[in-house]
Amino acid sequence: MFYDYYGDFDYADKWVSAALAGTDMSFTSGKHGPNDFSTLGDAARIEAVKKGTAYMNVWMYVIREFEDAIDDCTSCTSECNEHSTNSGSVHAWDEGVAFYTGSLEGTAYGGNPNGKLVYRLAEKRCVNFGTCGASGTGATGTSQVNTELFALFANGRDWLQQGRCSSVRPLVNQIVSLMTVPLVQGSLRYAYKNSGAAQGASAKNAAEGATFSAAVLPLVHHCNTASSAVVSTNLKFGLFPNGGGVADTTRYSDFSAVKSAFEDVYACLGITCAQVGGLLNGAAPYSGAEACTSQSAPIAGYVPGTDVAAHAKIDLDQKEMEAALKADNFTGAAFWYANGEGSFGEIHPGGAPHPPP
């Protein structure tokens, strides 16, 4: 997906190297550019390097290590069963977790504010979007993303050690989706900051928005080309410093357009409105930055693209029918079979009549 979007295998290195050198850079595909770091100013260059190394280069290398672990597992020629250590695949998997987290997070659950990599990004963004804690609804505590990721990391390690190669592929897919959440949150945060002078538009914030979006755009483009075009147009370097850092105020981000573009591909990305949350202004979201609510909750891990919560309640009717059958109440069972009340009552206001006693 990333090569298809950028046309470069070294897309992340091109970005960071140009920012370090202060030179002009365009991706081979021509998308999300051009990026003339020679005129964008030092503040923009610094952010492009800091975010580009951690969220473009390292983010992708984490996934590469998990893929390597699967390769090592499937091509294993020795110590490859549940009674062996399967050290090759487990080591590759452990490397992925190490690159995701880094050493500065320390050894304790919850990490350490001194962290520099994707783990710390998830912690920072959960505070901004109210997605901290196991429930993913708070502004304090360990991010829901990291809590869920580390449970998947442990499962992957254990399954690789048991030689259960095929079980790990779905885990990696889930991991990639969860790792995408902080990138989306970062893109949204800086789309808001760069939506006007009062919101904090600056060359520095423009660089952060441009880099966050560069890290996630290929995934968005794979899902919906129109959404990726909206995100890129609004988040590529639109604030061009002139001399003392004067910005082109005609190039502010359209935050609502960016928010809608992302929300249109949440299901395809395997993430939910609740996981992304809403951009907080203190205890409450900024007006227009609230979490979306159009999706159902996940269905056994599947993320629906529309609201089908009511439809899923058809099993409540099945449950009631089986309870009636267990009591030899065929009249009641016939009612639940013919009318229902779980899904029917949710889909049709007023519902069905109550069952006979």
One Martini backbone bead per residue (centre of mass of N, CA, C, O) as a GRO file, in nm:
protein
  357
    1MET     BB    1   0.056   0.063  -0.020
    2PHE     BB    2   0.303   0.257   0.005
    3TYR     BB    3   0.419   0.218  -0.275
    4ASP     BB    4   0.164   0.286  -0.437
    5TYR     BB    5   0.155   0.583  -0.332
    6TYR     BB    6   0.473   0.682  -0.366
    7GLY     BB    7   0.690   0.504  -0.545
    8ASP     BB    8   0.858   0.427  -0.273
    9PHE     BB    9   1.054   0.246  -0.056
   10ASP     BB   10   1.204   0.527   0.069
   11TYR     BB   11   0.997   0.743   0.170
   12ALA     BB   12   1.091   0.805   0.465
   13ASP     BB   13   1.386   0.879   0.401
   14LYS     BB   14   1.328   1.112   0.210
   15TRP     BB   15   1.194   1.292   0.416
   16VAL     BB   16   1.414   1.311   0.637
   17SER     BB   17   1.660   1.387   0.463
   18ALA     BB   18   1.542   1.656   0.356
   19ALA     BB   19   1.500   1.787   0.632
   20LEU     BB   20   1.797   1.775   0.724
   21ALA     BB   21   1.910   1.928   0.453
   22GLY     BB   22   1.712   2.140   0.321
   23THR     BB   23   1.542   2.009   0.081
   24ASP     BB   24   1.395   1.901  -0.192
   25MET     BB   25   1.078   1.699  -0.204
   26SER     BB   26   0.959   1.416  -0.398
   27PHE     BB   27   0.753   1.189  -0.491
   28THR     BB   28   0.721   0.982  -0.753
   29SER     BB   29   0.399   1.018  -0.761
   30GLY     BB   30   0.336   1.329  -0.642
   31LYS     BB   31   0.240   1.291  -0.368
   32HIS     BB   32   0.244   1.486  -0.103
   33GLY     BB   33   0.324   1.759  -0.270
   34PRO     BB   34   0.570   1.942  -0.239
   35ASN     BB   35   0.890   1.953  -0.029
   36ASP     BB   36   1.044   2.252   0.069
   37PHE     BB   37   1.285   2.263   0.314
   38SER     BB   38   1.433   2.539   0.236
   39THR     BB   39   1.145   2.722   0.309
   40LEU     BB   40   0.999   2.611   0.587
   41GLY     BB   41   1.187   2.596   0.815
   42ASP     BB   42   1.311   2.480   1.111
   43ALA     BB   43   1.053   2.392   1.259
   44ALA     BB   44   0.957   2.204   1.033
   45ARG     BB   45   1.205   2.024   1.008
   46ILE     BB   46   1.210   1.912   1.294
   47GLU     BB   47   0.928   1.772   1.283
   48ALA     BB   48   0.983   1.595   1.033
   49VAL     BB   49   1.202   1.431   1.175
   50LYS     BB   50   1.075   1.334   1.438
   51LYS     BB   51   0.816   1.208   1.305
   52GLY     BB   52   0.945   1.050   1.067
   53THR     BB   53   1.110   0.846   1.227
   54ALA     BB   54   0.881   0.726   1.420
   55TYR     BB   55   0.603   0.729   1.209
   56MET     BB   56   0.748   0.605   0.947
   57ASN     BB   57   0.991   0.420   1.001
   58VAL     BB   58   0.931   0.262   1.269
   59TRP     BB   59   0.641   0.178   1.222
   60MET     BB   60   0.714  -0.007   0.979
   61TYR     BB   61   0.931  -0.186   1.123
   62VAL     BB   62   0.746  -0.327   1.312
   63ILE     BB   63   0.588  -0.477   1.095
   64ARG     BB   64   0.828  -0.621   0.968
   65GLU     BB   65   0.888  -0.800   1.218
   66PHE     BB   66   0.616  -0.950   1.218
   67GLU     BB   67   0.653  -1.068   0.937
   68ASP     BB   68   0.917  -1.215   1.000
   69ALA     BB   69   0.796  -1.406   1.210
   70ILE     BB   70   0.617  -1.557   1.012
   71ASP     BB   71   0.838  -1.649   0.822
   72ASP     BB   72   1.002  -1.807   1.036
   73CYS     BB   73   0.773  -2.003   1.102
   74THR     BB   74   0.709  -2.123   0.807
   75SER     BB   75   1.044  -2.180   0.758
   76CYS     BB   76   1.097  -2.381   0.962
   77THR     BB   77   1.360  -2.651   1.052
   78SER     BB   78   1.376  -2.598   1.369
   79GLU     BB   79   1.229  -2.581   1.654
   80CYS     BB   80   0.885  -2.621   1.545
   81ASN     BB   81   0.731  -2.663   1.827
   82GLU     BB   82   0.572  -2.683   2.138
   83HIS     BB   83   0.867  -2.813   2.250
   84SER     BB   84   0.993  -2.546   2.157
   85THR     BB   85   1.131  -2.217   2.119
   86ASN     BB   86   1.125  -2.065   1.852
   87SER     BB   87   1.345  -1.824   1.840
   88GLY     BB   88   1.326  -1.678   1.569
   89SER     BB   89   1.029  -1.574   1.573
   90VAL     BB   90   1.029  -1.453   1.858
   91HIS     BB   91   1.254  -1.248   1.814
   92ALA     BB   92   1.116  -1.083   1.594
   93TRP     BB   93   0.874  -1.008   1.767
   94ASP     BB   94   1.034  -0.866   1.994
   95GLU     BB   95   1.148  -0.648   1.811
   96GLY     BB   96   0.882  -0.512   1.746
   97VAL     BB   97   0.823  -0.426   2.040
   98ALA     BB   98   1.084  -0.265   2.080
   99PHE     BB   99   1.032  -0.057   1.851
  100TYR     BB  100   0.760   0.047   1.960
  101THR     BB  101   0.879   0.131   2.256
  102GLY     BB  102   1.153   0.108   2.384
  103SER     BB  103   1.362   0.201   2.665
  104LEU     BB  104   1.231   0.463   2.808
  105GLU     BB  105   0.971   0.313   2.927
  106GLY     BB  106   1.069   0.068   3.059
  107THR     BB  107   0.915  -0.197   3.276
  108ALA     BB  108   0.648  -0.073   3.333
  109TYR     BB  109   0.333  -0.033   3.334
  110GLY     BB  110   0.278   0.254   3.112
  111GLY     BB  111   0.551   0.360   3.131
  112ASN     BB  112   0.723   0.667   3.009
  113PRO     BB  113   0.742   1.005   2.931
  114ASN     BB  114   1.035   0.962   2.784
  115GLY     BB  115   0.932   0.857   2.542
  116LYS     BB  116   0.966   0.835   2.153
  117LEU     BB  117   0.756   0.646   2.037
  118VAL     BB  118   0.460   0.497   1.962
  119TYR     BB  119   0.375   0.448   2.247
  120ARG     BB  120   0.379   0.753   2.330
  121LEU     BB  121   0.175   0.851   2.126
  122ALA     BB  122  -0.068   0.696   2.240
  123GLU     BB  123  -0.058   0.846   2.513
  124LYS     BB  124  -0.095   1.137   2.414
  125ARG     BB  125  -0.361   1.098   2.244
  126CYS     BB  126  -0.549   0.997   2.471
  127VAL     BB  127  -0.558   1.272   2.610
  128ASN     BB  128  -0.672   1.438   2.361
  129PHE     BB  129  -0.928   1.199   2.309
  130GLY     BB  130  -1.032   1.016   2.546
  131THR     BB  131  -0.860   0.700   2.524
  132CYS     BB  132  -0.824   0.604   2.808
  133GLY     BB  133  -0.809   0.317   2.930
  134ALA     BB  134  -0.983   0.026   2.907
  135SER     BB  135  -1.244   0.185   2.788
  136GLY     BB  136  -1.161   0.452   2.619
  137THR     BB  137  -1.289   0.728   2.810
  138GLY     BB  138  -1.027   0.870   2.904
  139ALA     BB  139  -0.751   1.112   3.018
  140THR     BB  140  -0.634   0.869   3.186
  141GLY     BB  141  -0.393   0.655   3.156
  142THR     BB  142  -0.367   0.397   2.973
  143SER     BB  143  -0.399   0.326   2.668
  144GLN     BB  144  -0.602   0.133   2.485
  145VAL     BB  145  -0.406   0.063   2.264
  146ASN     BB  146  -0.178  -0.054   2.448
  147THR     BB  147  -0.342  -0.262   2.597
  148GLU     BB  148  -0.425  -0.424   2.342
  149LEU     BB  149  -0.147  -0.468   2.215
  150PHE     BB  150  -0.010  -0.630   2.454
  151ALA     BB  151  -0.200  -0.868   2.429
  152LEU     BB  152  -0.118  -0.937   2.136
  153PHE     BB  153   0.182  -0.971   2.180
  154ALA     BB  154   0.156  -1.214   2.373
  155ASN     BB  155   0.008  -1.402   2.181
  156GLY     BB  156   0.220  -1.410   1.957
  157ARG     BB  157   0.452  -1.526   2.119
  158ASP     BB  158   0.307  -1.789   2.208
  159TRP     BB  159   0.231  -1.897   1.923
  160LEU     BB  160   0.516  -1.908   1.812
  161GLN     BB  161   0.625  -2.105   2.026
  162GLN     BB  162   0.398  -2.323   1.918
  163GLY     BB  163   0.376  -2.297   1.593
  164ARG     BB  164   0.119  -2.092   1.525
  165CYS     BB  165   0.126  -1.933   1.245
  166SER     BB  166  -0.176  -1.882   1.144
  167SER     BB  167  -0.262  -1.716   1.409
  168VAL     BB  168  -0.090  -1.444   1.353
  169ARG     BB  169  -0.213  -1.289   1.118
  170PRO     BB  170  -0.464  -1.160   1.261
  171LEU     BB  171  -0.292  -1.005   1.465
  172VAL     BB  172  -0.145  -0.815   1.271
  173ASN     BB  173  -0.397  -0.677   1.166
  174GLN     BB  174  -0.480  -0.562   1.441
  175ILE     BB  175  -0.221  -0.407   1.499
  176VAL     BB  176  -0.229  -0.211   1.263
  177SER     BB  177  -0.492  -0.077   1.340
  178LEU     BB  178  -0.403   0.027   1.620
  179MET     BB  179  -0.147   0.186   1.510
  180THR     BB  180  -0.334   0.393   1.347
  181VAL     BB  181  -0.481   0.568   1.554
  182PRO     BB  182  -0.255   0.784   1.631
  183LEU     BB  183  -0.231   0.892   1.340
  184VAL     BB  184  -0.515   0.999   1.317
  185GLN     BB  185  -0.509   1.179   1.566
  186GLY     BB  186  -0.273   1.354   1.473
  187SER     BB  187  -0.405   1.460   1.215
  188LEU     BB  188  -0.651   1.591   1.353
  189ARG     BB  189  -0.509   1.782   1.548
  190TYR     BB  190  -0.356   1.945   1.310
  191ALA     BB  191  -0.602   2.025   1.152
  192TYR     BB  192  -0.710   2.203   1.375
  193LYS     BB  193  -0.465   2.389   1.434
  194ASN     BB  194  -0.468   2.465   1.100
  195SER     BB  195  -0.770   2.618   1.075
  196GLY     BB  196  -0.636   2.871   1.234
  197ALA     BB  197  -0.512   3.117   1.423
  198ALA     BB  198  -0.679   3.050   1.686
  199GLN     BB  199  -0.578   2.735   1.676
  200GLY     BB  200  -0.245   2.753   1.585
  201ALA     BB  201  -0.123   2.831   1.330
  202SER     BB  202   0.181   2.688   1.187
  203ALA     BB  203   0.469   2.563   1.075
  204LYS     BB  204   0.496   2.346   1.288
  205ASN     BB  205   0.202   2.230   1.270
  206ALA     BB  206   0.216   2.169   0.970
  207ALA     BB  207   0.440   1.957   0.991
  208GLU     BB  208   0.289   1.760   1.170
  209GLY     BB  209   0.050   1.712   0.980
  210ALA     BB  210   0.216   1.618   0.734
  211THR     BB  211   0.348   1.370   0.880
  212PHE     BB  212   0.110   1.215   0.987
  213SER     BB  213  -0.027   1.183   0.708
  214ALA     BB  214   0.211   1.038   0.567
  215ALA     BB  215   0.183   0.777   0.756
  216VAL     BB  216  -0.146   0.718   0.656
  217LEU     BB  217  -0.232   0.763   0.354
  218PRO     BB  218  -0.199   0.480   0.219
  219LEU     BB  219  -0.437   0.356   0.376
  220VAL     BB  220  -0.654   0.550   0.282
  221HIS     BB  221  -0.615   0.509  -0.025
  222HIS     BB  222  -0.688   0.206  -0.025
  223CYS     BB  223  -0.986   0.273   0.060
  224ASN     BB  224  -0.992   0.600  -0.044
  225THR     BB  225  -0.908   0.835  -0.270
  226ALA     BB  226  -1.077   1.078  -0.180
  227SER     BB  227  -0.984   1.091   0.114
  228SER     BB  228  -0.680   1.127   0.059
  229ALA     BB  229  -0.707   1.396  -0.094
  230VAL     BB  230  -0.822   1.560   0.140
  231VAL     BB  231  -0.599   1.517   0.345
  232SER     BB  232  -0.359   1.619   0.177
  233THR     BB  233  -0.459   1.904   0.100
  234ASN     BB  234  -0.486   1.989   0.419
  235LEU     BB  235  -0.178   1.864   0.527
  236LYS     BB  236  -0.002   1.969   0.357
  237PHE     BB  237   0.204   2.218   0.302
  238GLY     BB  238   0.020   2.530   0.369
  239LEU     BB  239   0.247   2.672   0.545
  240PHE     BB  240   0.450   2.936   0.427
  241PRO     BB  241   0.725   3.061   0.509
  242ASN     BB  242   0.828   3.421   0.522
  243GLY     BB  243   1.105   3.455   0.665
  244GLY     BB  244   0.958   3.511   0.979
  245GLY     BB  245   0.694   3.304   0.942
  246VAL     BB  246   0.490   3.369   0.737
  247ALA     BB  247   0.165   3.286   0.651
  248ASP     BB  248  -0.060   3.120   0.445
  249THR     BB  249  -0.400   3.196   0.505
  250THR     BB  250  -0.526   3.028   0.249
  251ARG     BB  251  -0.411   2.728   0.383
  252TYR     BB  252  -0.608   2.618   0.559
  253SER     BB  253  -0.766   2.386   0.728
  254ASP     BB  254  -1.035   2.151   0.681
  255PHE     BB  255  -1.147   1.986   0.937
  256SER     BB  256  -1.422   1.861   0.858
  257ALA     BB  257  -1.314   1.722   0.603
  258VAL     BB  258  -1.103   1.544   0.739
  259LYS     BB  259  -1.288   1.398   0.935
  260SER     BB  260  -1.476   1.273   0.720
  261ALA     BB  261  -1.258   1.122   0.559
  262PHE     BB  262  -1.176   0.934   0.787
  263GLU     BB  263  -1.457   0.817   0.867
  264ASP     BB  264  -1.502   0.672   0.586
  265VAL     BB  265  -1.238   0.458   0.673
  266TYR     BB  266  -1.255   0.310   0.943
  267ALA     BB  267  -1.352   0.029   0.865
  268CYS     BB  268  -1.115  -0.033   0.670
  269LEU     BB  269  -0.896   0.013   0.905
  270GLY     BB  270  -1.021  -0.122   1.177
  271ILE     BB  271  -1.177   0.118   1.314
  272THR     BB  272  -1.322   0.343   1.554
  273CYS     BB  273  -1.476   0.604   1.691
  274ALA     BB  274  -1.398   0.531   1.986
  275GLN     BB  275  -1.088   0.498   1.941
  276VAL     BB  276  -1.048   0.801   1.854
  277GLY     BB  277  -1.246   1.010   1.925
  278GLY     BB  278  -1.225   1.338   2.073
  279LEU     BB  279  -1.118   1.657   2.069
  280LEU     BB  280  -0.996   1.816   2.344
  281ASN     BB  281  -1.127   2.090   2.567
  282GLY     BB  282  -1.049   1.953   2.820
  283ALA     BB  283  -1.339   1.779   2.906
  284ALA     BB  284  -1.429   1.868   2.618
  285PRO     BB  285  -1.500   1.893   2.308
  286TYR     BB  286  -1.471   2.040   2.040
  287SER     BB  287  -1.642   2.196   1.820
  288GLY     BB  288  -1.666   1.942   1.571
  289ALA     BB  289  -1.467   1.712   1.744
  290GLU     BB  290  -1.632   1.483   1.785
  291ALA     BB  291  -1.723   1.180   1.809
  292CYS     BB  292  -1.833   0.950   1.628
  293THR     BB  293  -2.171   0.752   1.575
  294SER     BB  294  -2.229   0.560   1.309
  295GLN     BB  295  -2.129   0.313   1.445
  296SER     BB  296  -2.088   0.016   1.541
  297ALA     BB  297  -1.992  -0.212   1.719
  298PRO     BB  298  -1.813  -0.461   1.725
  299ILE     BB  299  -1.824  -0.791   1.558
  300ALA     BB  300  -1.621  -1.009   1.656
  301GLY     BB  301  -1.399  -0.784   1.525
  302TYR     BB  302  -1.589  -0.652   1.338
  303VAL     BB  303  -1.607  -0.349   1.138
  304PRO     BB  304  -1.858  -0.160   1.078
  305GLY     BB  305  -1.976   0.093   0.844
  306THR     BB  306  -2.247   0.068   0.999
  307ASP     BB  307  -2.557   0.070   1.166
  308VAL     BB  308  -2.620  -0.271   1.331
  309ALA     BB  309  -2.715  -0.312   1.626
  310ALA     BB  310  -3.013  -0.397   1.592
  311HIS     BB  311  -2.969  -0.646   1.411
  312ALA     BB  312  -2.796  -0.813   1.619
  313LYS     BB  313  -3.057  -0.863   1.814
  314ILE     BB  314  -3.174  -1.132   1.702
  315ASP     BB  315  -3.055  -1.319   1.932
  316LEU     BB  316  -3.270  -1.245   2.144
  317ASP     BB  317  -3.495  -1.404   2.009
  318GLN     BB  318  -3.357  -1.676   2.014
  319LYS     BB  319  -3.331  -1.690   2.320
  320GLU     BB  320  -3.636  -1.676   2.386
  321MET     BB  321  -3.723  -1.920   2.223
  322GLU     BB  322  -3.548  -2.128   2.375
  323ALA     BB  323  -3.675  -2.078   2.652
  324ALA     BB  324  -3.960  -2.165   2.572
  325LEU     BB  325  -3.886  -2.452   2.482
  326LYS     BB  326  -3.773  -2.547   2.757
  327ALA     BB  327  -4.087  -2.493   2.873
  328ASP     BB  328  -4.296  -2.592   2.654
  329ASN     BB  329  -4.354  -2.301   2.496
  330PHE     BB  330  -4.491  -2.278   2.190
  331THR     BB  331  -4.632  -2.006   2.189
  332GLY     BB  332  -4.390  -1.834   2.262
  333ALA     BB  333  -4.205  -1.935   2.034
  334ALA     BB  334  -4.390  -1.839   1.804
  335PHE     BB  335  -4.369  -1.545   1.865
  336TRP     BB  336  -4.061  -1.507   1.831
  337TYR     BB  337  -4.060  -1.611   1.541
  338ALA     BB  338  -4.275  -1.403   1.417
  339ASN     BB  339  -4.181  -1.118   1.571
  340GLY     BB  340  -4.024  -1.030   1.791
  341GLU     BB  341  -3.809  -0.771   1.986
  342GLY     BB  342  -3.527  -0.708   1.950
  343SER     BB  343  -3.481  -0.613   1.650
  344PHE     BB  344  -3.767  -0.511   1.586
  345GLY     BB  345  -3.780  -0.292   1.814
  346GLU     BB  346  -3.531  -0.132   1.701
  347ILE     BB  347  -3.620  -0.080   1.400
  348HIS     BB  348  -3.924  -0.053   1.512
  349PRO     BB  349  -4.107   0.163   1.640
  350GLY     BB  350  -4.271   0.002   1.922
  351GLY     BB  351  -4.269  -0.268   1.815
  352ALA     BB  352  -4.378  -0.550   1.940
  353PRO     BB  353  -4.572  -0.738   2.090
  354HIS     BB  354  -4.619  -0.897   2.357
  355PRO     BB  355  -4.602  -1.184   2.487
  356PRO     BB  356  -4.747  -1.440   2.592
  357PRO     BB  357  -4.781  -1.605   2.904
   0.00000   0.00000   0.00000
